[in-house]
Amino acid sequence: MDEQVDVVVVGAGPVGLLLAIELKLGGAGVMVLERLTAPSVALKGTAVGPLGVEALQRRSMGPALAGAEDRHFAAMGPVGVERRAQAHRSRGHFALLPLRSEAVGEPERRMLWVNQQGVEAILGARAAALDIEVRRGCEVTGLDQHDDGVALHWASPDGPEHARCAWLVGCDGGRSSIRKLAGFAFPGTPPSQFMYQAVLDLDHPERLPRGSTRTPEGVVMNGPRPRWLAMHDFSGPLADRNAPVTREEIEGVLRRISGADVRVTAMEQANRFTDSARLVDTYRRDRVLLAGDAAHIHSPLGGQGLSLGLVDAANLGWKLAAVVRGDKPDSLLDSYTSERRPVAEAVLANTLAQVALTRSDPQSSAMRQIFAKLMEIDAVNGHLDGLTSGLATRYDLGAERDLVGRLTGDRPVGRADARTSLFAEMAEGEGIVLDASPDGQAAGLAAGFTRVRCLPADAGPSMLIRPDGCIAWAGDVGDVEGLVDALERWFASAAPRPGGFQEQSCSASRSSRYSTLATSAKA
């Protein structure tokens, strides 16, 4: 008999692990298959953006992230203190033109300097604590979709294996086997250049300028981390993009682009990637879904990929769990594509624009000069920061109020001496009603729905916050119009249903938490 599981996630990178965590917290059975036998140590993302950070903070991984960033700067030795201060002031760049931190809103919502391996380790520990099954050395070889699920086949260290799952999610990267096997269209632009990252030693490092240097041949970024450099090679794609990256290749590209007389004496690791930009036509084909790089690839300029994928997982996980539980129909999953695909589309657009602005031809250089002047305008600087940080994200939920559809940062909740934080209250993956009304009217309406927690707030507006941090409804103090409609759209009624997954709601024992906070505030 086939092994049965609610959801199979293919890919145990950060996106796949976070999705598995979200599913497990939502009550779904989940198994993760990973082709690699051990976590990748390849050079990838060096930091995680604000929305990716917050996706982990909402699930109690904030302290582990902060600790990993501390270790990152401590490893730099005495200069680490100043590097930390510089990093905390930095808002990144747009096409290597620095974004000014003083010209942006919500400066506390910032990137953390934790690389992709560090993020994956934190997520792996959390997944293990939740007893999520991760099977390594398993490469998917085939899938067959049926009305009620997916038959999946893979090669494992023990030989061929197979299972049936109700839902299958590909989180297996830019060359996704799940995307190909399920027949997703993946249109976009072909590569126009190669980019490199490397950790190495040079015979004369003083001959290579620090920071970013643009030349007619490309761009060299030297530092700020010791021994690290990155390059953009404008000479076009290589004949064999899959060939191993050698010390000789890195040295030749570096000497040609920089014009510096330097030799690479040792190379710890290096990789190459392109500026190809592709996006699937839909994130769902029947019972197969995609997340992260499996759904979208783009230039790494701006460091947006890791955070983009993590927020995909945060958006999909609680919705798919609700469908598995029987709380919501599978039409809920259509909102995954409608919400996340426009965000990826915007990232592809801004990375393509950044690639164009880094080029050194006369036309691109003239545009870059104009663009640099425009970035001195606070509104322009803030707009670009919103694009690259993701903080400008707003899902179209059909509401006129600008707050609705935004992804909220952390904030204090509760009243008086019962103060706590929003993210601390979201660790189990439930929705939150922040009730600013003096009579608890919003909480009373939410009491009829499952997996919604109710908390008092000192000041308005009252809000309904989905498990992924999206503000699904907002109302001024005393105004609850539209709240029930929003609750019905995203959550299930607490009324018993034969065979349905039942969870305590505000109307049951969890209301005691609200009562405790409110009573404490009156004391």
N, C-alpha and C positions, 0 to 999 in steps of 0.2 A: 504494500500500500504506500502511496505517496505520502511524504511528510507534509503536514498541513501547518500553515502559519498565516496570521493576519496580513502582515506586511513583510516583504523582503526588501531591504535596502542594499543596493550594490555600490560599494565604495565606502571605505572606512577612513576617509580623510575627514577634515573638520566638518564639512557639510553633511556627510553621511552620518557621522557620530552625533551631531546636534539633532538631526532629524530623528534618529533612533531614540534619543533621550526624550524628545518631545512626544513621540508616539508612546513610549513606555509610561511617561507621566500621565498621558491621556487614557491609559487603560488598554492600549492595543498590544497584541503580541507581535514581536519584531525580531528578525534575524538579519544580521549584517554579513554580507559576503565581500571579501577583499582579495584582489588578485595577488597583491604583494604579500610575502611571508612575514615582513616586519615593516614598521612605519618608515616612510621615506625620509632620507636625510638630505635629499637634493635641495639646493638653494631655491627658495621660493619667496613668498611674501615676507617682508621684514617687520611689518606692523599690521595691526588690525584697526579698521576705522571705527568711528563712534557708534554706529548702529550695530556693527558686529560685536563690539565690546558690550553694548547694552543687552544684546540677545543672550550673552553668557551671564551677565550680571543678574538678569531676571531669573535665572535658574541656579542661583547661589554660587556661581563660579567667579564672582568678582574678586574675592580675596586671593584666589589662586592666580588670577591674571595680574593683580597688583604685585604679588610676590615675584612672578616671572619677570615683570618689568624691572623691579628692584635688582634682580640678579643680572639682568642685561646691562644696566649701568654700572653695577658694582664690578663686573668683569673688565671694565675699561680702566680700572685703577683710579689714581688721583684725578684724572680728567673727567671721570664719570659724573661728578657732582655738577660741573659746568655743562656737560653734555645733556644731563637730565633737565637742567633749567632751560637750555636752548630748545630741547625737544618739546617741553611743556608749553613754551611760548609759540612754537611753530604750528601753523595750520597747513603745512604741506606746500604744494606748488601746483601751478597750472602750466603745463608745457615747460617746466623747470623755471618758471617765473614765480618767485615766492609770494604766497598769499599772506596778507597782513592780519595778524590775530586781533588787532584793535578794531578792525572794521567788520567783525562778525558778531552775530548774536550767539547766546548760549555757549560761551567759551569753555564752560565746565564740561561740555560734551565733546570729548576729544579722543583722538586715536591713542592707543597704547603701544609701546614698543615691545611687542611680543611677536616673535616670528611664527611662521606657520607650524613648524615642528613643536614649538611651545604650546600653541593653541591646541594642536592635536593631542598632545600629552595630557593637557588639562581635561579635554573632552573625553579622552580614553579612560582616565581615572574615574570620571563621573559615570560613564557608561558601565564600567566594571562594578561600581558601587550599586548600580541599579540592576545588576545581573543580566545585562544585555549580552546576548550571544553574538560574538564576532568570530567568524570563521575565516582564517587567513589561508593564502595559497589556493584560493578558489576562483577560477576564471570561467565566466559565463560563456556557454557555447551555443545556447539556443533558448528560445521562448515561444510559447504558443498561447495566444489569448483566447479565452472563452467568455461566455456571458457572465459567469459567476467567478471568474478569477484568471490566473495565469499559471501555466505549467512552465517551470524553469529548469534548465539543465546546466550543469557546470562540471568542470574537471577539478578534482581536489587531489591533495597528496595521497588519498586512499583510493583514487580512481573516480570514474564517472558517478555523479550524484544528481538527484532531482528532487523537486518539491513543488507543491501547489500552494499558491498564496492568493489571497483576495486582491491584493494590490502589490505592485512592483514599482520601486522608485530607483531611477538611475542617478547616482551621485558619483559617477565614475570618471569625471574629468572631461577635458576637451576632446579626447578621442573616444568618447563613450561607446562601449559596445552595446549598451542598452538602447541608446538613441538610434544606432544603426539597425539593430535587430528589430526594433519596433517600428521602423520606417518613418521617423520624424524628418521633415524637411529642415535643412540647416543652411539657409542662404546667407550671403554676406560678401565681404570684400576679401580678395586674396592677399597674401603677404606682400609688402613692398620693401621691407628691410628686416634685418636680424638685430636682435638685442642680446646682450650678454650680461651675466653676473659672474663674478669670480672672487675667491678669497686666495690671495697669492702674496709672494714676496718679489720685490724688484731689486736689481743690483744697485740702481741709483734712484730711489724713490723721490729724492729732492728735485729731480728733473721733471717730474710730473706735477703740474699745478693742482692744488687742492680745490675742491668744489667742482662745479660743472663748467666744462669748456666745450664750446661749439666750434667746429672747424668745417671746411668744405667737404670733408669726408664723413663726418658724423659728430657724435657727442661722447665725451668721456666724463663720467662722474666718479671722482676720487674721494672717498670718505663719505660721511664723517667717521664711520667705523674704521678702526685700524685694519689694514690689509684688504679692505673691500673696495672693489670698483665695479662700475657698470658701464656699458658702451652701447651706443646706437650706431650701427653700420649702415650708411646710406647706399652702399654699393649694390644692394639688391639681395634677394634670397640666394642661398647656396644651392648647389646642384643636389646635394644629399643632406637634407635637414635632419635626418635621423642618425647621421654619423656621430660617433663619440666626440665630445669637445676635448681637444688636446691642448697641452701647454703651448705647442708651436702655433696653433691657430690663434689662441688668445694673444700671444706675443706679437704675431704678425698684424692682427687687427689693431691692437693697441698702438704699435709703432706707426702704422699707416694713418690712423685717425688723429693721434695726438701730435705726430711729428717729433716726438721726444726720443732721444737715443737711450732707450731703456731695454733691459732684458728681464724676462721672467725667470727667476732662479728656482722657484718652487711654487707649486700650485696645489692647494688643499682640495678645492672643488670648484666647479664651474658649470654653468648651463647656458643654453641659448633658447630663444623664443622669438616669435614673430609678432607683427602688429596686425595680423589677420583679425577681422571682426565678423563674427557670425552669430546668428540668433535663431532659435527654432521658431517655427510658425505657431506652435502652441506648446504649452507645458504639459499637456495631457492628451494621450491617445487612448481612449477607453479606460482600461485599468492599469496603464503604464504612465508614470509621471517622471519628470526630470527636474533636477535642482542643481544649482551651482554651475561649474564650467561645462557640465554635460548639456546645459541649455544655452549657454552663451560664452563666447570667448572674445577677447579684445586685448589691446595693448595694455601692458601693466602700468602705463603712465598714470600717476596719481594714486597708485596702490589701492585700487577699488575692488579688485576681484574677490579677495577673501571675505570681506565684509558683505559684498553683494550676495555671495553664496550662502553665508550664515543667515542672512535675513530671509532668503528663499526658504531655508529649512524652518525658520521660526514661523513664517507665514503658513507653510504647508502642514507642519506637524500636527498642530492642534485641530485643524480642519479634518485631516485624514483620520485622526483618532476619533473625532465625533462621528464620522461616517462609519467607521468600524464598529463603534459601540451601538450604532443604530439610532443615535440621537438626532442625526440630520441626514437628509437624502444626499446622494452623491453629486447632485447639482451644486452643492456647496463648493465642491472642488473647482467649479468653473471660475470662481472668484480668485483662485490662485493665479491662473493665467492673466485674468483681467487686471489684477493688481500688480503682479510682479513683472510681467513682460514689458509694460511701458517704462518701468524703472530701468530694466536692462537696456532697452532701446536708447534711453537717455545716456547711459554710461557708454555704450558703443559710440554714440554721437560725440560725446565730449572727448573720448580717447582718440577718435579719428581726428578731431580738431587739434588736439595736442600734438599728435604726430606731425600734422601739417605745419604747425608753428615751430617745431624743433628743426625743421629742415633748413639748409643753409643756402638754397638757391636765392637769387635776388628778389623774386616775388615773395617767397616765404619770409625772408629776412625783413622786407619792408612791412609786411603784415605784422610780424612780431614786434617791430618798433611801435607801431600804432597800438597794438594790443597791450604792450607794456604800459603805455601812457593811459589807456583806458582803465587798467587795473589800479591806477592811483585814485580812481573815483570809488568811494566807499561802497556805493550800491553795486558797482560792477564786481568789486572784490568780494563782497558778501554773496552775490549771486553765484560766482564761481566756486566759492567755498561750499555753498549749499549743494552744488552739483557733485563735487568730488568727495565731500564728507557723507553725502546721502541725507543730510539733515533737511534738505528741501523736499524730501519725499512726501507726497500726499496722495493717498489712494482716493479714487473717485467713488465715494459712497453715496453720491446723489444728494449731499447736504450742502447748503449754501454757506454755513458757518465754516470759516477757514480752519478752525481747530479740528474739526471732524475729518478723519482720514490721515492725520498726522501721527507719527510715531513719537510717543512721549518719552522724555528722559525720566530719571528717577526724581522723586520729590518726597518731602515729608508728608505723612498722612496721620490721621488720628487727631486728637485734641488734647491740649494742655499737657499733663504729665504722662499721657499715654501715647506719646509721639513714637512713630516708627517710620519706616520708609516704604514707598510703593513697591520697589523691587523685592524687598524682603518678604512682602506679602504675596508675591507672585511666584515663589519658588516651586510650587506644585503644579503650575501650568493652568491655573484657573483664570477666569475673567474677574474683573474688579469693578464694583460700583463705588465711586467716591461720592458720598452724599453730603452736600453742603447745606441742605435744608435743615431748619431747626426741629422739624417734626419727623424726620426720617422718612419722608414720603417716597423718595427714590428707592431706598432700601426696601420699603414695603412692597413696591411693585416688583422688584427683583427677586423677592422671596419665592415667587412661583416658578423659578427657573433653576436648572441644575448647573453645577460647576461655575457658579458665580459667587464671589465673596463680596460682602458689603462692609465698607469702612467709612467712618465719619471724616469729614474734612472741615478745617477751620473756615475756609473761604471758598467761594464759587470760582468757576462754575462747577456744578455737579457733572460727573462724567461716567460713561461706561467705557471701560478699557478692555479690549480683547486680550487673550493670552499672549499675543505677539506684540503687545505694547501699542497697538493702534487704537486711537480714540474713536470709538464707534458712535458715540452720541455725547452731546454736551448741552446743558441747560443752565440758565441763570438760577440763582437761589429761588426756590419755590416754584420753578418751572420744570415740569416733568413731561411736557408734550413731546411725543415721539420716542420716549424711552421704551415703552412696551414694544413698539414696532422694531426698534433696534435689538432688543433682547430676543424677540421671536426670530429675527433674521439670523442671528449668530448662535443662539443657545437653544436648548431644549426645555420644554415644559417639565416641571417636576411631577406632573400627574403620572401615576404608574401606567406603564404600557407592557403588555405581555411580551416577555422575552427581551425587553429593553434593558440597557445598562442603567442602573440607578446610582445616583450620587447625591450625597447630602448637599443641600443648597442653603441659601440665606435663611430659609424657613425652618431649617432643622438645626442641628447642633452648632453649625458654623455661625448662626446668628448670635450665639453666646459671645463670640469674639467681638462682634459689633457692639453688643450690649455692654461688655466689659469696658471697651474703649469709651463709649458714651457715658457710662456711669462714672468711670474714673475722672472724666473731664468735668463732671458736675460736682465732684467731691471737693 
